[in-house]
Amino acid sequence: MLFERKYYLDQLLWADGNGMIKVITGIRRCGKSYLLFNLFREKLLARGVSSDHIIQVNLEDRRNKKFRDPDCLLQYIDSQMKDSCKYYIMLDEVQLVKEFEDVLNSYLGIPNAEVYVTGSNAKFLSKDVITEFRGRGWEIRIHPLSFSEYYEVVGGEKAEALELYYKYGGLPAVAQFERVEDRQNYLREIYETVYLKDVLERNNLKNAEGMRELVRILASGMGSGTNVRRIANTFNTVVAMDIAPATIGRYIKCLEDAFFINEALRYDVKGRKYIGTETKYYFEDMGIRNAVLDFRQLEPTHAMENVIYNELCRNGFSVDVGLVESFKRGTGGRVLRRNLEIDFVVNRHDERLYIQSAYALPTMEKVAQEQASLLQVDDGFRKIIVAGDRYSSGYNENGILMVSLYDFLLGRADIWK
């Protein structure tokens, strides 16, 4: 199966000539190397770039071990640049080079050098990666396959394809396997030997079982509000393990830096401020999340919410969890106050959306329940309910856009216009 990754390919092409180091980040095994060394290279060749003006070095390859020496790598690249025409320098797993920052910064002042790099250690994948290059790094974040990318190649009946996507996620290699046991074995194996091992080794963490249990807790409570103190209590009561909240917070930060999980903060919509008491965590890939729990805890409602969260992030939105106060007069004239949650408050530039995820809307009572929090917001931004059992999209009588989940995931809804 060939996944074109057109969305990211367009970003690479758009960044050509911007005078910055193009830094391709993302969770391991999401397709960074293939995108750069295969898809991007083919696109450059199709545009008339000569093959000898594309310099590629896979630094993870043992044959290229000598290029992990910074001076040796510089000498090799310089020897390949024989004229004043533009050269495309592509370095995979560049963090294996000692003092790689100096190597890359050496090409910032060379006008005919376009530098593209990938890397996968905790430092390189940190959210502050572009600061390593004197403010001249251009980050291109790669995610696992979106459902749209997945379905475009896999095809078939949409509901069946989505169920498989919920269960096995969007890592490109997983889609190549036909047998269920092969998919599950692959996901279990790379979780233990790639993701978990990498986070432990890169951050020099000694408590492997504590990290493993933390990931299980986060996976089991995916999309539910929590905090480090509550997680510490869970360690004490459920697994009889004593880990300080500060340590748990540090472990969670390591998982975030490796793009394994993502945090959604709680935001007071009317007060326009963040609330630090609780947060939610979503997994970058549903297949890895399910492998953590050995494919036992598969709730379609939470899977749908996680997939919607990832789709919003992939489209460049920052995503928070919204809270709004609601006041209702009860019996005896008493005013009752309650907090209502909006699943996602999303922002991109000057655009904001309020989004609810609803697995099913079988009755008008359920519709009223899902839109209750949205109706408390009167700032003029669009309000949306993404429904898993809806097959058409349109506005209801309250001005809320009711969107089919398939329209949302396949890019056919008004939300993307």
Legacy VTK file of the C-alpha trace (Angstrom):
# vtk DataFile Version 3.0
C-alpha trace
ASCII
DATASET POLYDATA
POINTS 417 float
0.000 0.000 0.000
1.293 3.439 -0.916
0.180 6.351 1.224
0.905 9.611 -0.585
0.918 11.887 2.505
-0.028 14.783 0.227
-0.809 17.139 3.126
2.750 16.906 4.445
4.340 16.766 1.024
2.696 20.103 0.233
4.152 21.549 3.454
7.658 20.425 2.481
7.296 21.946 -0.983
5.832 25.182 0.395
8.792 25.546 2.779
11.306 25.243 -0.066
13.335 28.454 -0.254
12.276 29.919 3.085
15.890 30.162 4.289
15.307 27.924 7.302
16.237 24.417 8.361
13.221 22.210 7.786
12.815 20.030 10.888
10.499 17.044 10.454
9.201 15.871 13.813
6.696 13.312 14.979
6.222 10.047 16.795
8.511 7.242 15.736
7.298 5.009 12.875
4.789 7.577 11.617
6.538 7.819 8.221
8.971 10.733 8.534
11.864 9.014 6.751
9.714 7.627 3.947
8.140 11.024 3.392
11.525 12.714 3.065
13.677 10.106 1.318
11.050 8.684 -1.019
7.988 10.851 -1.572
9.738 14.220 -1.383
12.689 13.021 -3.443
10.355 11.724 -6.171
8.515 15.035 -6.235
11.782 16.971 -6.601
12.929 14.724 -9.448
9.566 15.190 -11.171
10.074 18.956 -10.913
13.388 18.726 -12.732
15.856 18.655 -9.852
18.883 16.611 -10.832
19.521 13.518 -8.691
23.098 14.646 -7.969
21.677 17.788 -6.355
19.804 15.713 -3.775
22.171 14.714 -0.957
20.715 12.038 1.298
22.355 10.539 4.380
20.623 7.995 6.599
22.627 8.327 9.783
20.994 5.288 11.365
22.536 3.092 8.670
25.695 1.411 10.003
27.358 2.014 6.625
27.159 5.737 7.330
28.561 5.555 10.847
31.570 7.688 9.896
29.219 10.567 9.060
28.126 10.738 12.682
31.340 12.668 13.172
30.333 16.313 12.551
33.452 17.287 10.617
33.276 14.195 8.444
29.628 14.914 7.633
30.368 18.540 6.791
33.232 17.510 4.539
31.062 14.979 2.707
28.199 17.394 2.105
30.566 20.135 0.950
32.241 17.719 -1.474
28.877 16.984 -3.107
28.027 20.664 -3.673
29.989 21.344 -6.846
28.179 24.331 -8.357
25.965 27.283 -7.437
22.671 25.514 -8.218
20.362 24.605 -5.356
21.138 21.454 -3.376
18.665 19.567 -1.218
20.388 18.146 1.855
18.340 15.431 3.617
19.620 13.977 6.884
17.720 11.200 8.622
18.144 10.641 12.388
20.453 13.652 12.581
20.578 13.521 16.382
23.095 10.676 16.013
25.653 13.273 14.905
27.672 14.847 17.701
27.061 18.589 17.868
24.449 18.286 15.131
23.213 21.816 15.884
26.543 23.265 14.741
26.483 21.155 11.589
23.039 22.388 10.613
23.719 25.993 11.546
26.759 25.870 9.245
24.396 25.772 6.274
22.155 28.654 7.287
24.360 31.160 5.483
24.726 29.138 2.279
22.127 30.412 -0.207
21.989 27.305 -2.412
21.537 24.833 0.475
18.061 23.583 1.418
18.333 21.479 4.556
15.723 18.936 5.668
16.279 16.780 8.755
14.445 14.207 10.842
15.234 13.006 14.336
13.733 10.939 17.090
15.310 11.505 20.473
13.684 13.375 23.332
15.745 16.535 22.871
15.293 16.658 19.125
11.588 15.977 19.335
10.918 18.535 22.033
8.467 21.316 21.329
11.369 23.768 21.587
13.261 22.129 18.732
13.327 25.165 16.441
15.149 27.240 19.050
18.167 24.974 18.585
18.754 26.644 15.223
18.931 30.295 16.283
15.282 30.887 15.491
15.718 29.666 11.930
14.195 26.229 12.252
10.925 25.448 10.476
9.071 22.597 12.154
6.868 20.302 10.095
4.956 18.032 12.447
4.071 14.622 11.039
1.240 12.543 12.494
0.203 8.948 11.869
-2.207 8.445 8.992
-5.446 10.373 9.305
-8.603 8.411 8.605
-8.866 10.210 5.272
-5.352 9.098 4.254
-6.051 5.597 5.518
-9.446 5.220 3.819
-8.233 6.651 0.501
-5.971 3.621 0.122
-7.800 0.918 2.088
-11.291 1.750 0.813
-14.252 -0.544 1.407
-17.248 0.075 3.635
-16.660 3.216 5.709
-18.004 1.893 9.013
-15.828 -1.217 8.811
-12.760 0.822 7.867
-13.359 3.218 10.773
-13.724 0.350 13.228
-10.345 -1.030 12.121
-8.851 2.460 12.354
-10.177 2.849 15.905
-8.611 -0.479 16.859
-5.265 -0.461 15.030
-4.581 3.232 14.456
-2.733 4.935 11.633
0.902 3.831 11.665
1.618 3.159 7.971
3.255 -0.233 8.585
0.209 -1.573 10.438
-2.058 -1.108 7.419
0.210 -3.403 5.402
-0.714 -6.413 7.545
-3.854 -8.351 6.627
-4.073 -10.682 9.618
-5.352 -9.403 12.962
-2.645 -11.217 14.911
0.086 -9.634 12.795
-1.256 -6.141 13.453
-1.580 -6.732 17.178
1.831 -8.381 17.500
3.489 -5.531 15.592
1.854 -2.871 17.773
2.725 -4.694 21.010
6.313 -5.164 19.871
7.017 -1.579 18.838
5.346 -0.229 21.978
7.758 -2.191 24.173
10.924 -2.122 22.040
10.609 1.261 20.335
8.377 3.710 22.170
8.695 2.695 25.817
12.374 1.762 25.552
13.190 5.000 23.749
11.485 7.198 26.375
13.242 5.369 29.208
16.702 5.432 27.641
16.632 8.949 26.240
15.582 10.400 29.586
17.679 8.055 31.733
14.626 6.875 33.662
15.209 3.927 35.982
11.678 2.956 37.004
10.578 1.077 33.898
7.644 -0.621 35.629
6.439 2.715 36.996
6.484 4.250 33.505
4.756 1.185 32.081
2.017 1.415 34.709
1.622 5.160 34.131
1.011 4.572 30.433
-1.592 1.934 31.327
-3.377 4.387 33.629
-3.384 7.113 30.979
-4.590 4.658 28.336
-7.382 3.365 30.551
-8.517 6.921 31.365
-8.015 8.326 27.867
-10.041 11.505 27.435
-11.049 11.683 31.109
-10.054 14.566 33.342
-7.189 13.836 35.720
-4.135 15.322 37.441
-0.805 14.071 38.750
-1.983 13.826 42.348
-4.953 11.689 41.362
-2.676 9.457 39.298
-0.330 9.129 42.292
-3.283 8.007 44.409
-4.162 5.426 41.755
-0.626 4.067 41.946
-0.958 3.717 45.712
-4.402 2.109 45.839
-4.440 -0.015 42.679
-0.875 -1.205 42.110
0.609 -0.522 45.576
3.358 1.629 44.101
4.453 4.868 45.726
5.457 7.503 43.159
5.514 11.218 43.961
3.271 13.541 41.930
6.340 15.511 40.785
7.869 12.325 39.368
4.640 11.459 37.579
4.570 14.962 36.102
8.125 14.500 34.825
7.282 11.108 33.310
4.238 12.576 31.560
6.404 15.369 30.130
8.775 12.743 28.708
5.836 11.000 27.011
4.643 14.309 25.587
8.103 15.231 24.291
8.185 11.936 22.397
4.737 12.813 20.922
3.364 9.644 22.513
0.524 11.495 24.246
-0.931 14.993 23.950
-2.385 17.235 26.625
-5.641 19.174 26.429
-5.929 21.868 29.101
-9.204 22.915 30.711
-10.345 26.406 29.671
-12.985 28.596 31.286
-14.770 29.952 28.203
-16.605 32.826 29.865
-13.778 33.694 32.259
-11.264 33.403 29.402
-8.665 31.682 31.530
-7.098 28.272 31.954
-8.056 26.116 34.928
-5.120 24.168 36.291
-6.975 21.641 38.417
-7.404 18.950 35.762
-6.285 18.075 32.278
-7.027 15.429 29.656
-4.613 13.242 27.725
-5.097 11.804 24.260
-2.934 9.286 22.442
-1.131 10.155 19.217
-2.093 6.763 17.796
-5.069 4.609 18.765
-3.308 1.388 17.805
-0.484 2.006 20.271
-2.972 3.020 22.957
-4.901 -0.218 22.466
-1.689 -2.280 22.479
-0.867 -0.806 25.904
-4.105 -2.384 27.202
-3.648 -5.560 25.126
-6.689 -4.602 22.990
-9.097 -5.196 25.883
-10.594 -1.774 26.676
-12.061 -0.677 23.349
-14.760 1.947 23.914
-15.978 3.452 20.624
-17.112 6.689 22.309
-13.637 7.437 23.665
-11.958 6.214 20.479
-14.092 8.617 18.444
-13.210 11.495 20.764
-9.473 10.720 20.511
-9.629 10.498 16.714
-11.473 13.839 16.499
-8.859 15.427 18.773
-6.035 14.130 16.538
-7.772 15.341 13.392
-8.081 18.849 14.818
-4.387 18.891 15.778
-3.400 17.629 12.326
-5.239 20.562 10.775
-3.243 23.063 12.795
-5.672 23.828 15.616
-4.652 24.161 19.252
-7.161 22.182 21.285
-8.460 22.746 24.823
-11.327 21.348 26.876
-13.960 24.006 27.543
-15.969 24.686 30.698
-18.997 26.975 30.921
-21.208 27.867 33.854
-24.924 27.227 33.576
-27.610 28.651 35.853
-31.055 27.096 36.137
-33.934 27.953 38.460
-35.011 24.887 40.387
-37.938 24.108 42.629
-38.807 26.838 45.106
-37.134 29.467 42.935
-33.638 28.390 43.970
-30.964 29.112 41.384
-28.844 26.055 40.610
-25.320 26.467 39.272
-23.443 23.784 37.368
-20.413 23.472 35.112
-20.926 22.090 31.631
-18.125 20.733 29.485
-17.422 21.471 25.838
-15.352 18.609 24.474
-13.089 20.818 22.375
-12.410 24.543 22.207
-10.153 24.873 19.182
-8.200 27.860 17.932
-6.224 28.590 14.789
-5.045 32.164 14.216
-8.195 34.266 14.720
-10.558 31.335 14.180
-12.303 29.518 17.013
-14.666 26.559 17.036
-16.641 24.888 19.821
-17.035 21.166 19.154
-18.919 18.356 20.843
-18.233 14.690 20.069
-21.421 12.592 20.136
-21.163 8.903 19.340
-24.936 8.683 18.805
-27.927 11.027 18.897
-30.884 8.609 19.051
-33.360 11.004 20.710
-34.126 14.705 20.981
-33.253 14.463 24.670
-29.749 13.326 23.736
-29.442 16.169 21.226
-30.503 18.655 23.926
-27.920 17.185 26.307
-25.081 17.506 23.783
-25.909 21.064 22.768
-26.593 22.384 26.283
-23.028 23.569 26.885
-22.751 25.074 23.403
-25.873 27.160 23.918
-24.272 28.818 26.954
-21.651 30.451 24.689
-22.694 33.645 22.888
-19.451 35.002 21.420
-20.407 34.432 17.779
-17.940 31.656 16.928
-19.284 28.522 15.294
-20.648 25.673 17.385
-20.459 22.131 16.048
-21.639 18.664 17.057
-19.840 15.800 15.327
-22.200 12.813 15.394
-21.212 9.224 14.723
-24.700 8.105 13.697
-25.478 10.991 11.354
-25.182 10.648 7.581
-25.701 14.233 6.479
-24.526 17.601 7.723
-26.366 20.869 8.253
-27.389 23.563 10.734
-30.208 22.969 13.222
-32.737 25.477 14.546
-30.276 26.697 17.198
-27.612 27.571 14.648
-25.450 24.586 15.603
-23.737 22.776 12.759
-24.559 19.065 12.970
-21.729 17.230 11.218
-21.536 13.610 10.160
-18.424 11.947 11.578
-17.522 10.704 8.102
-17.882 14.184 6.604
-15.652 15.491 9.393
-12.927 12.875 8.998
-12.997 12.844 5.197
-12.775 16.644 4.921
-16.225 17.164 3.443
-17.789 19.266 6.192
-18.234 23.049 6.364
-15.882 23.010 9.340
-12.837 22.963 7.036
-14.011 25.841 4.800
LINES 1 418
417 0 1 2 3 4 5 6 7 8 9 10 11 12 13 14 15 16 17 18 19 20 21 22 23 24 25 26 27 28 29 30 31 32 33 34 35 36 37 38 39 40 41 42 43 44 45 46 47 48 49 50 51 52 53 54 55 56 57 58 59 60 61 62 63 64 65 66 67 68 69 70 71 72 73 74 75 76 77 78 79 80 81 82 83 84 85 86 87 88 89 90 91 92 93 94 95 96 97 98 99 100 101 102 103 104 105 106 107 108 109 110 111 112 113 114 115 116 117 118 119 120 121 122 123 124 125 126 127 128 129 130 131 132 133 134 135 136 137 138 139 140 141 142 143 144 145 146 147 148 149 150 151 152 153 154 155 156 157 158 159 160 161 162 163 164 165 166 167 168 169 170 171 172 173 174 175 176 177 178 179 180 181 182 183 184 185 186 187 188 189 190 191 192 193 194 195 196 197 198 199 200 201 202 203 204 205 206 207 208 209 210 211 212 213 214 215 216 217 218 219 220 221 222 223 224 225 226 227 228 229 230 231 232 233 234 235 236 237 238 239 240 241 242 243 244 245 246 247 248 249 250 251 252 253 254 255 256 257 258 259 260 261 262 263 264 265 266 267 268 269 270 271 272 273 274 275 276 277 278 279 280 281 282 283 284 285 286 287 288 289 290 291 292 293 294 295 296 297 298 299 300 301 302 303 304 305 306 307 308 309 310 311 312 313 314 315 316 317 318 319 320 321 322 323 324 325 326 327 328 329 330 331 332 333 334 335 336 337 338 339 340 341 342 343 344 345 346 347 348 349 350 351 352 353 354 355 356 357 358 359 360 361 362 363 364 365 366 367 368 369 370 371 372 373 374 375 376 377 378 379 380 381 382 383 384 385 386 387 388 389 390 391 392 393 394 395 396 397 398 399 400 401 402 403 404 405 406 407 408 409 410 411 412 413 414 415 416
